[in-house]
Amino acid sequence: MYNILKSAHSGWRYIVLILLVIAVVNALSGWFGNKTYTEGNRKLNVFALISAHIQFLIGLVLFFLSPLTKLPMSDTIGRYFKAEHTSMMLIAIILITVGNARSKKVTDAVAKHRTIAIFFGLALVLIVVAILLMVKAVPGRSFFGIS
């Protein structure tokens, strides 16, 4: 069970990253291009939100099952998975959720795009940084390799 979830979590990150990149590029285009906020924009943002939440739930289950989280905090790998990865991903999920919620409350189309671009963009940067820190902390892991 652990290995299946670990592989799913590792592979699902690509879906999250692709959807977030598309959503951020789309939002930046709408923001700077003064475009209307369409139903397609809303659906893309919701799909990015849902995929990120699924990834977070898989990661949460892995947090309790993984032998890596049983390592001491003095160990680089243990500290990364207990504190750094977990806190960075939680902040990213909060940013995505708050950004989506705030964009719903705004009536102006450009402001909706701006809200999504800022919040989803910050979450995307945080996720990429967390993955890069994982590559640094855990020997044998790569950014593009499924581990």
N, C-alpha and C positions, 0 to 999 in steps of 0.2 A: 504494500500500500504506500509506504513512504517513497519508494523509488518512482512509482507512478505519479504521485503528487509532485515530486521534485522535478520530474521531466515535464509535467504539465505546466508547472510554475515557470520553469526555464523557457519553455517554448511559447507560452502565452505572452511573455514580455514583448515579443515581436508584434503581436496584434495590438497591444497597448501602445507601444511606441509608434507604430504606423498610424493608428487612429489619432493619437495626440499630435503627431507631426502634421497630418492632414488638417486636423481641426485648427491648429495654431496658424498654419499657412492660410487657410480659408478665412480665419478671423482677421488676420493682418490684412489680407486682401480686401475684406469687407470694411475694415476700419479705415484704411488709407485710401480706398477707392470709393468711399461713401456709398456702398452698396446696400441694398435692402437686406433684411434678415429674413430668410425664407424658411419654409418648413424643412427643406433639405439641410439647412444649417443647423436647425434645432435637432434633427434626427442624428446628424453626425456627432454633435456634442453629447447627446444622450448615449450613443453607442460608445463613445470614448469614455464617458463616465461609467457605464455599466462594465465595460471591459476592465477598467482600472479597479473597480470594486470586486470583480470576480478574482482578479489577480491578488488583491489584498486578502480576500477570504482564503484562497489557497495558501498564501504565505502565512496567514495566521494559524492555520492548521499545521503547516510545516514547522512553525515556531515551537509548537508543543511536542511534535514528533521527532524533530531533528536531533541527532547526536551533537551537532555543531553548537546548539544552544546550551548544551550541558557542559561545554568547555568553560574553564575559568575565565574571568574578565581579564586576567593578566595575559592570556593567550590572545594574539592578534586576531585570529579567526573567531574565537569565542566572543571577543569584544565587538567585532564587526557585526556578527549576526545577532547578538543580544541587544546591542545598543544602537550602533550607527545605522545599519540597514533598516532595522525596525522603525526607528524614529524618523528617518528620512522618508521612508515610504508612507508612514502615517501622516506626516506633514503634506506630502504630495497628494494623498487622497483627500485630505481636508481642503487643500487649495482647489482641486478639481470640483469637489462637491460645492464649496462656497461660490466658486466662479459660476458654476451652472445655475445655482439658486439665485445669485444676484442678477444674472443675465435675464432670468425670467421676470424679475421685478421691474426692469428698465423698459420703458416704452420706445425710446429712440433706437433705431436700427444700428446706427454707428456706435452708440454706447453699448449695445449688446455685443457687437463684434469686439470692441475694445476690452470689455470685461472678460470675455472668453480668451482673447489673445494674452492678456496680462496673467490671469490666474492659471490657465492651462499651460502657458509658456513657462511660468515659474515652476510649475509641477514637472514639466518635461525636463527642464534643466536639472532639477533636483533628482529625478529618476536617472538621468544619464550620469550625473556625478556619483550617485550611489552604485551604479553598475561599474563605473570606472574604479571606484574604491574597492569594490569586490574583486575586480581583476588584480588590483594591487595587493590586497590582503590575503587572497586565497590562491596558493600555487596551483597551476594547472587549469585555472578558469580563464576564459577569454570573453570579450564583449560579444562576439558573434557566434561563438561556439555554444552549443547546448550542453549544459553540464548537469 
